[in-house]
Amino acid sequence: EAGVAQSPRYKIIEKRQSVAFWCNPISGHATLYWYQQILGQGPKLLIQFQNNGVVDDSQLPKDRFSAERLKGVDSTLKIQPAKLEDSAVYLCASSLYGGRDTEAFFGQGTRLTVV
Amino acid sequence: GDSVTQMEGPVTLSEEAFLTINCTYTATGYPSLFWYVQYPGEGLQLLLKATKADDKGSNKGFEATYRKETTSFHLEKGSVQVSDSAVYFCALYSGAGSYQLTFGKGTKLSVIP
């Protein structure tokens, strides 16, 4: 089965520019997550979708970050304007459902460098 | 809030050595516990999990036992191989009003021949 697809793999932008990341989850997975992984730290959840509804976005910096999941499938994460501290790997993951026993499958991530 | 603490790395071992990576947690209720692994150039993938106290998760020679009394979930392997070189993340899912996986900072393991 195909895994979680993310693009682009790498992105370098200047501060105050905008950037968008794309994620295609595993087919049939209702739950989609976006995580931010800063170098040397574990992934931190930014937003979780159940189908096309937001379940948890408590740690999403909403003044600059936005995310959507159209038709409950693909998702995009946008940063506008970017700051230096946004440099990180952005991970997308999906699971069949969002329960405590479910396995989350991760994409390879997008490495963002803000200069 | 929920948190996971795992031993600082990096850890360097010789092939066939015994591996322990310590992980302790703080959580509301009774969490499910996971170990994820990230091989170089790849995404995170689930290594093993345990969903209740005294459960033992195992996969690819790795084991971890859910210890409620010590709030721990230490990862062990009796004989590591070069191919085990990766970053290992301990994580929990509390399910008590929280919908997210909470990760530790990760431990980088390097196995030398």
Chai-1 contact restraints between the chains, C-beta under 6 A:
chainA,res_idxA,chainB,res_idxB,connection_type,confidence,min_distance_angstrom,max_distance_angstrom,comment,restraint_id
A,Q41,B,K105,contact,1.0,0.0,6.0,A-B,restraint_1
A,G42,B,F89,contact,1.0,0.0,6.0,A-B,restraint_2
A,G42,B,F103,contact,1.0,0.0,6.0,A-B,restraint_3
A,G42,B,G104,contact,1.0,0.0,6.0,A-B,restraint_4
A,G42,B,K105,contact,1.0,0.0,6.0,A-B,restraint_5
A,G42,B,G106,contact,1.0,0.0,6.0,A-B,restraint_6
A,P43,B,F103,contact,1.0,0.0,6.0,A-B,restraint_7
A,L45,B,Q100,contact,1.0,0.0,6.0,A-B,restraint_8
A,Q48,B,Y99,contact,1.0,0.0,6.0,A-B,restraint_9
A,V55,B,Y99,contact,1.0,0.0,6.0,A-B,restraint_10
A,D56,B,Y99,contact,1.0,0.0,6.0,A-B,restraint_11
A,G98,B,Y99,contact,1.0,0.0,6.0,A-B,restraint_12
A,R100,B,S32,contact,1.0,0.0,6.0,A-B,restraint_13
A,R100,B,Y93,contact,1.0,0.0,6.0,A-B,restraint_14
A,R100,B,G95,contact,1.0,0.0,6.0,A-B,restraint_15
A,D101,B,S32,contact,1.0,0.0,6.0,A-B,restraint_16
A,D101,B,T51,contact,1.0,0.0,6.0,A-B,restraint_17
A,E103,B,L46,contact,1.0,0.0,6.0,A-B,restraint_18
A,F106,B,G43,contact,1.0,0.0,6.0,A-B,restraint_19
A,F106,B,L44,contact,1.0,0.0,6.0,A-B,restraint_20
A,G107,B,G43,contact,1.0,0.0,6.0,A-B,restraint_21
A,Q108,B,G43,contact,1.0,0.0,6.0,A-B,restraint_22
